[in-house]
Amino acid sequence: METEIKIRGYHTDLYQHVNNARYLEFLEEGRWQMLEDHLDLEAFMQSGFSFFIVNINISYKSQARPNDLVFIKSGLGKIGNTSAVIKQKIINKKTGAVCVDADITFVIADRNGKPVKLEGELKEILHLLPVFEG
């Protein structure tokens, strides 16, 4: 699963490269695109479930600058008992350099905001997401 973004001036900081916090927004855009493309999010949320991020492990590897095109690769990493991981990379399309490598750990919560076990139908739903291919 890939999402493309063109780097604009407002994405950058004083040093004219993408600010570390902006990369988090790019990763979020990639996750939303993946979820929208592979799940019926409306039905999922109407059933009372929500995705909550509980941990982000991110490594900043190289810069992206204005007018660069980057693409965000996103996919399911692993599924545990109560949490799962989405793996993501942001890659500079022009240079091929990896800008960011991230593991996003999330839980699925019920209507009361309590994490639920990832089993049965919920696990089947998660398996609709593409597996990460680095």
N, C-alpha and C positions, 0 to 999 in steps of 0.2 A: 504494500500500500504506500503510495507516494503523494505528497502534497507539495506544490511548487509555490515559492514566494519570491518576488523581486524585492531586493533590498532598496529601500528609499532613504533619503536623508534623515527623516524623522525616526528611523530605526537606530540611528547611530548616536554615539556619545561625543564628547570633546575630542577624542582621539580618532574620530572618523571611522570607527568600526562598530559592529553591532554590540550593543551593551549586553552584559550577562543577563540582566532581567528580561530583556526583549526576547532572548532565546527561549525563555520559559513560555512566553506567549506563542512563539512559533511552534513549540512542542504541543501546546494545548490545541492550536489550530489543527495540527496533524492528527491528534487523538480524536477531536470532534469529527473531522472528515472521515476517519476510519469507522467510528461508531455510526455515523449517518449512512455510510455506504453499505454497512454490513448488518446492522441491527434495526429493528423497528423500535426506535427510541421512544416514540409516543406511547406505544403499547407497553413498553418496559416501565416507563414512569407512571403510567396510569395504573399499573399493577402494584404500585407502591414502593418500587425499588429505586435506589439512587446509587450512583458511583461516587465514592469519596476517595481522594488521593490521601494516602497516609505517609508516603515517603517519596522523595525525589533524590536520586543519586545521579549527579551530572558531572561530566568531565568536559572542560572547554579545551579544544585541541588546536583550532586555528581560527583566523579572522575571516569575517565577511564584511565587505565594504559596499558603499552605495553603487547601485547598478549591477551588482552581482546577482545571479539567480541561484537560489538554494532550493534543495528539495528535502523534505522530511520523510524519512522512511519510518513506518510505524507497524508494529505487529505484536501479537501476543507472545510473551516469553514463557512464563510458567504459571500454572494454577496450583495453589496450595489449598489448605483446608478452609481458611477464611479470607485469604488475600490472593491476589494474582499480580503479575508484572507485565506491563507493556514496555517493550524495548523500542527505543527510538534513536535515530541518527539524523543529524542535519549535515548535508553534504553540499559543498560549493560545486555547482554544475560546471562552471568554467574550468576550475582547477582539479576537481575530483577529490579535493582535500576534505576530510571529515572535520567539521567545525565543532560539533557537539555529539557526544555519546551519552545516552541517558537510560536509566531504568526507573520506571514509574510504578510504584507499588500502590495498589488500590484495594478497597473493600467494596462490597455491595451491602448497602444498609436497607433495612425495612422502613416502614412508615414512621417508626419511632426513632429512627436514626441509629439503630443497633446493627452492627455487622452480623451477617448471616453466613451459615456454612455454604460453601460453593460446591453443591452436590445436585444431583438430579437435573431438573429443568434449567436451573441457573447455570450449571456447568455446561449443559448442551448449548445454551445461549452463548456463553463465552467461546465455545468451540466454533461459532460462526465467524469469529474474528480471524483474519489471516494470521498465520504464524510468522513471526519475524524472520526475515531473511537478510542477514547482515550484509 
